[in-house]
Amino acid sequence: MILIDSQEKTIPSVLGELTNSFIVNNAFLKQIIIKPDTTTTTYDFEIVDVNGRSVYEETNCVGEFNQLVDLPIYGNVTVNITNSSVDEDYLLLLTFRRS
């Protein structure tokens, strides 16, 4: 049986940065959506695994980022947003497939 699990959080950035963790165990990351309140906001982000290794990174994003991926995840992950041009709320949505 395949289970799809989406985790959604709305987090404010402070001084152009935010960090938030997602509880995941043994799944495939299938979709990443990051959406700042303003469509012209620029930012960088990375997803870091439980061992502190960067597993996904994008720079110079503008507005909503929506990407389908297929990344194996073996523990919790942390989303780090840096260099945000505006301090505002960000919607973070990660979708996982568990089998």
C-alpha atoms as one frame of an Amber mdcrd trajectory, in Angstrom:
protein
   0.000   0.000   0.000   1.250   3.495  -0.874   0.444   6.389   1.444   0.700
  10.052   0.533   1.392  12.407   3.410   1.461  16.193   3.084   2.766  18.417
   5.835   1.928  22.109   5.682   3.160  24.945   7.885   2.967  28.726   7.726
   6.041  30.296   9.307   7.214  33.943   9.437  10.724  34.887   8.356  12.755
  37.078  10.707  15.691  39.118   9.447  15.372  37.346   6.101  15.608  33.815
   7.483  13.476  30.967   8.798  14.052  27.373   9.820  11.445  24.689  10.401
  11.572  20.922  10.809   9.285  18.263   9.381   8.857  14.861  11.015   9.472
  12.183   8.404  10.680   8.614   8.572  11.605   6.495   5.583   9.701   8.165
   2.771  10.227   9.721  -0.640   9.880  13.479  -0.872   7.639  13.972  -3.933
   6.763  17.679  -4.008   8.120  20.906  -2.546   5.977  24.048  -2.399   7.291
  27.228  -0.826   5.076  30.266  -1.098   5.855  33.658   0.421   2.974  36.099
   0.945   4.300  38.390  -1.790   4.819  37.189  -5.374   7.937  39.352  -5.828
   9.794  38.105  -2.740  13.209  36.620  -3.510  14.858  33.949  -1.357  17.139
  30.927  -1.240  16.280  27.638   0.447  17.696  24.246   1.253  16.370  21.046
   2.740  18.720  19.382   5.217  18.504  15.795   6.450  18.756  14.557  10.031
  22.567  14.339   9.690  22.922  17.959   8.585  23.523  17.156   4.902  21.886
  19.303   2.256  19.618  17.078   0.141  18.016  19.821  -1.985  18.933  23.441
  -2.636  17.616  26.306  -4.770  18.857  29.875  -5.011  17.346  33.078  -6.400
  13.741  31.896  -6.093  11.058  34.501  -6.814   7.525  34.094  -5.460   6.057
  30.602  -5.317   8.372  27.624  -5.787   6.612  24.394  -6.820   8.729  21.413
  -7.833   8.097  17.699  -8.228  11.037  15.630  -6.959  11.822  12.034  -6.017
  14.201  12.128  -3.045  14.568   9.319  -0.498  14.371  10.660   3.060  15.502
   8.523   6.008  14.783  10.840   8.936  13.419  14.249   9.805  14.210  17.143
   7.474  14.663  20.854   8.073  13.750  23.586   5.604  16.030  26.631   5.798
  15.068  29.830   3.982  17.760  32.475   3.728  18.308  35.809   2.002  14.597
  36.623   1.963  14.066  40.096   0.510  11.060  40.666   2.825  10.177  39.496
   6.334   6.781  37.850   5.855   4.924  34.571   6.247   5.927  31.596   4.116
   3.744  28.603   3.383   5.857  25.431   3.440   4.259  22.309   1.984   6.136
  19.033   1.589   4.461  15.941   0.160   5.861  12.485   0.915   5.161   8.980
  -0.405   5.452   6.097   2.022   5.238   2.483   0.954
